[in-house]
């Protein structure tokens, strides 16, 4: 009995020391559990948070530069002249208040004499008395007190002496073109100023106007002819 027990014990130890038997040659090795291999994601650029993605800037075609029309002056209509008086004297008087009262003696008016066949006493575009030439449109003698001139106007100065009056003459040129002439002077009692304007036939207009202006003299205001 004791031997039988000892034999079984030894046999058990021998079997446990040998391990599990190897699989037969015809047997396939046990399959391993299938594992899913995740594909690596495509790398993406990492942008900072709240950073807007840049968008292409649209290219605008340049707009054509508009061509502005050149402003042109619209000439005022010529003065309306009264009809020539029948049997008029050879010379008529134009009397008025001197334009430079501070340089004139009080109580005196100016007087110039004009040929009514060449000139007509009327009003300029501003409602002031003026002499309009009957044969030369826009040839006008008017009173003036001086005014500022634009930058494109230059003035040439001259002096005119006669036996009774002295004039300071200012000839205005706009962009090199003669536009008007001013005459400022007096006879020692009054100082007044006139402007001769024209659009054409400047020399003829100025010659006839100077014939009138050189007759300038002062008269007592009580003897002045009222301006119609």
C-alpha positions, 0 to 999 in steps of 0.5 A: 500500500505504501509503495503504491502511494509513493509511486503515484506521488512520483508519477504526479511530480514527473508529469507536472514537471514536463508541462503541457504537450506541444501541439501536433504538427498538423494543428495550426497555431491558435489565432490571436485576437484581431486588433483594429489598427486605427489609421493615423489622421492626416496632420492639420495646421494648428491655428491659434484660437479666434484667428480668422483665416486670411481671405484673398483681397479683391483687386479693383480696377481703377475708375476712369478720371472724370473730365470736367467741362471748362467753365465759361463766362456768360457775358451780360447783355449789353446796356439798354440805351435810350434813343438819341434826342432830336436836335440835341446839343453837341455836348451834354453834362453828366453830373454825380457825387464824387466817389472819394468823398473823404478827399473831396471838398464838401458841397461839390459834384463832378461833371463830365461832358459827352457827345450824345451822338456817341454816348448815351446816359443810362444805368449799368448792370448794378443800377448806377449811372453810366455812359454807354457807347452807341456804336461799340457794344459793351463799351461803358464808362461807369463810376467805381470806388475800387475793388479787390482783384483776383490773382490772375489779374495784373495792373499797369499804372500810368499818369495822365496830366491835362491843363485842369485834371490829373488822372492815375490810370490803372490798366487791368490785364486778365491772363495777359488780356486787357479787360478794363481801365480805371481813371482816378483823379480830380481838379483839386476840389474833388477826387473821383474814379471811373472805370472804362469796360469793353469786350472788343475794340478796346483802343477805340473805346478807350480813345472815345472814353478819354475824350469824355473824362478829360472834361472832368471838373467840379461844380457846386452841388446846387448847380449839378444836373439831376441824373435821370 
